[in-house]
Amino acid sequence: MRWREKEVEYLKKTYSTRISLEKISKKLGRTIRSIQRKGENLKISRPRKPFDMEKFKNRRKRANDNFYKKNKEKIYLNKLTRRRKRKREIVSLMGGKCSQCGYNKCIAALEFHHLGSKKEGHLSVIINDFSKGKALKEMRKCILLCANCHREIHQGAIG
């Protein structure tokens, strides 16, 4: 069906306004898609809705929350694997054994002891969450000890 001049004029007046396509469609007796095509052919643009950043952030947060709920175990296991790998790397760079007694059987029993008083933060956070370079910089201020020797140093038994 051909477009009449009155229909084209009405479309030119209303298409670029905030009048809904449904209302224009009813008035002209045409489908929404045919109105959109004619608007494109006439190179008339529709006004966009103002972007609602808050709505976008909420939608993104919901999507992230849903993803986390579905993949909680997998995320936890990946994080655990990453942390263990990072600790293995740093322990091997520091000699791989207790600097006091030479213990090296279980990596989980090896801990880092700060020699100076100036710390960047808690070591487990530094090792796991900081960049590798930052973690290595902080480790240079430490010695590697087994859990027993570390406790003895803090209790004052070893000087």
C-alpha positions in Angstrom: 0.0 0.0 0.0 1.4 3.4 -1.0 1.8 6.2 1.4 -0.4 9.2 0.8 0.9 12.7 1.2 -1.1 13.4 4.3 0.3 10.2 6.0 3.9 11.2 5.1 3.3 14.7 6.5 1.8 13.4 9.7 4.7 11.0 10.0 7.2 13.8 9.5 5.6 15.8 12.3 5.1 13.0 14.8 8.0 10.5 14.2 10.7 12.7 15.7 8.6 13.5 18.8 8.0 11.3 21.9 4.6 10.1 20.6 4.7 6.3 20.8 4.9 4.3 17.7 1.7 2.5 18.8 -0.3 5.7 18.7 1.1 6.7 15.3 0.4 3.2 14.0 -3.3 3.4 15.1 -3.7 6.8 13.6 -2.3 5.8 10.2 -3.6 2.3 10.2 -0.2 0.8 9.5 2.1 -1.6 11.3 4.9 -0.3 13.6 7.5 -1.9 11.4 6.2 -0.2 8.2 6.3 3.2 10.1 9.9 2.5 11.2 10.9 1.7 7.6 9.3 4.8 6.2 11.0 6.9 9.0 14.3 5.4 8.0 13.7 6.0 4.3 12.8 9.6 5.1 15.9 9.8 7.3 13.9 10.9 10.3 15.3 9.8 13.7 13.4 8.9 16.8 14.3 10.6 20.1 16.1 8.2 22.4 15.1 7.7 26.0 17.5 9.4 28.4 20.1 6.9 29.6 19.5 6.0 33.2 23.0 5.1 34.7 21.5 4.0 38.0 19.2 1.5 36.3 22.2 0.2 34.2 24.3 -0.2 37.4 21.4 -2.1 39.2 20.9 -4.4 36.2 24.7 -5.1 36.0 24.8 -5.8 39.8 21.9 -8.2 39.5 23.6 -10.0 36.6 26.8 -10.3 38.6 25.0 -11.5 41.7 23.1 -14.1 39.6 26.4 -15.3 38.0 28.0 -15.5 41.4 25.2 -17.6 42.8 25.3 -20.0 39.9 29.1 -20.3 39.9 30.0 -19.9 43.6 31.9 -23.2 44.0 33.8 -22.8 40.7 34.8 -19.2 41.6 35.9 -20.3 45.0 38.0 -23.2 43.6 39.6 -21.0 41.0 40.5 -18.4 43.6 41.9 -21.1 45.9 44.0 -22.6 43.1 45.3 -19.1 42.1 46.3 -18.3 45.7 48.0 -21.6 46.3 50.0 -21.2 43.0 51.1 -17.7 44.0 52.2 -18.9 47.5 54.2 -21.8 45.9 55.9 -19.4 43.5 56.9 -17.0 46.3 57.9 -19.8 48.7 60.2 -21.3 46.0 61.7 -17.8 45.3 62.5 -17.5 49.1 64.3 -20.8 49.3 61.4 -23.2 49.9 62.2 -24.0 53.5 62.2 -22.6 57.0 65.2 -20.3 57.5 65.5 -21.4 61.1 65.1 -25.2 61.1 65.0 -26.1 57.4 61.4 -27.6 57.5 60.1 -28.0 53.9 57.5 -30.9 54.0 54.2 -29.0 53.9 53.9 -25.6 52.1 50.8 -24.8 54.2 53.0 -24.8 57.3 55.4 -22.2 55.9 54.7 -18.6 56.8 56.2 -15.2 56.2 57.7 -13.2 59.0 58.3 -9.5 58.6 61.8 -8.4 59.8 61.0 -4.7 59.9 58.1 -2.9 61.5 56.7 -1.2 58.4 54.1 -3.4 56.7 52.0 -2.6 53.7 49.1 -4.7 55.1 48.3 -8.3 56.1 50.5 -10.7 54.2 47.8 -13.1 53.1 46.0 -10.1 51.4 49.3 -8.9 49.9 50.2 -12.3 48.5 46.7 -13.1 47.2 45.3 -9.7 46.1 48.2 -7.5 45.2 50.0 -7.6 41.9 52.8 -10.1 41.7 55.4 -7.3 41.7 54.0 -5.6 44.8 53.8 -9.0 46.6 57.4 -9.7 45.7 58.5 -6.3 46.9 56.8 -6.9 50.3 58.3 -10.4 50.5 61.8 -8.9 50.4 61.1 -7.5 53.9 60.3 -11.0 55.2 61.9 -14.4 56.0 60.3 -17.8 55.5 59.6 -19.7 58.7 57.6 -22.8 59.6 54.6 -22.3 61.8 56.5 -23.5 65.0 59.5 -21.3 64.5 57.2 -18.3 63.7 55.3 -18.8 66.9 58.5 -19.1 68.9 59.9 -15.9 67.5 56.7 -14.0 68.4 56.8 -15.5 71.9 60.4 -14.5 72.3 61.9 -18.0 72.5 64.1 -17.5 69.5 66.1 -14.3 69.1 
